[in-house]
Amino acid sequence: MLAYVKTTAMAGFGLAMLAAAVTPAAADRGGDIAAGIIGGAIVGGIIGQNSGPPPQRVYVAPAREYRRDCGELRERAEYAEDRGMYERARHLRREYRACRGD
């Protein structure tokens, strides 16, 4: 939503700057250019706030891990041990023994 507000505000500012650049400048204009810029920012802010209710939160359950077989646990434990992750290898070996029923 913040991106939408920024885009709308920048569009209002751009239109105000375009209007100021197209018309010839005169010394007796007073605050017409400033009023156009401020008015564009206000209109952009009003339009940007009118985006609707916030999105509803949705709970998404984490994906389940499916194991092909107990051998995969043994392979992962050996790989972890080769990489020097001994605590992880110990954990995977415990899971492997539990999977086999030892």
N, C-alpha and C positions, 0 to 999 in steps of 0.2 A: 504494500500500500504506500510505503514511503516513496518508492520509485514513481508511483503514479502521481503523488503530490508534487514531487520535484518536477516531473515532466509537465504537469499542468501549470505550475508556477513559472517555469521557464518559457512555456508557450505564451502566457500572458505578458511576460516581460519582453519576449521577442516581438509580439504584436505592438506593444507600446513603443519599442525602439524603432520598429518599422514605420509606424505612424509619425514619429518624430523626424525620421530621416527623409520621408517623402515630402512632407510639407516644408516650405522655405522658412528659415529661421528669421524671426523678427525681434527687435529689441523690446517691443511693447507687449510681448506675450505673457509676461508675468510668470505664473507657476503652471502654465498649461502642460508643459512637458513633464514636470514633476508629478502633477495630478494624474496624467496618463499612466506613468510608471507605477505610481502607488495604487491607482485603480486597477491596473492589470494584475498586480500582485494580490490585491484583495479578492478580485474575481477568481483568479487562479486558485487561491486558498479555499474559497467557498466551493468551487467545483471539485477540488481535490478531496475535501472532507466528505463529499456526498457519494462515497463508494459503496455503501451498504453495510450489512452486519459483518462482524469478523467471522472467519471460517471456523467451523466446528472442529473440535479435537477428535481424532480417531485413533483408537488403540490398534496397533498392528502387532500381532504375536510374533516373536522371533522365529526364524526358520529352524526347523528341527534338523538335527544331524542324524543322518542314517549311515550306519556302518554296514559294509558289505559282509565282513566276517571278522573273526577274532585275529586272523593273521595280519590284518591291516593295522591293528593296534601294536602288534609286535614290530612291524616294519617302521611305524612312526616312532616307537620307543628307540629302536636302533639308530634311526636318523637323528633323533634328538641327542642321543648319546654321542654320536659322531661329531655333532656341532658343539658339544660342550655344555648342553643344557641338561645337566644331570638331574635336577629336581623334576623337570618335565618328563624325562625318561623314566624316573622312578614312579611318577604318577601314572604314566601310560602302561608300565609293566603291571602295576596294581590293577588297572582296568582290564588288562589282558588276562590276568589270572582270574578275575571275577567273571569275565566273559566265558572262559573255558570251564568255570566251575571248580577250580582248584581251591 
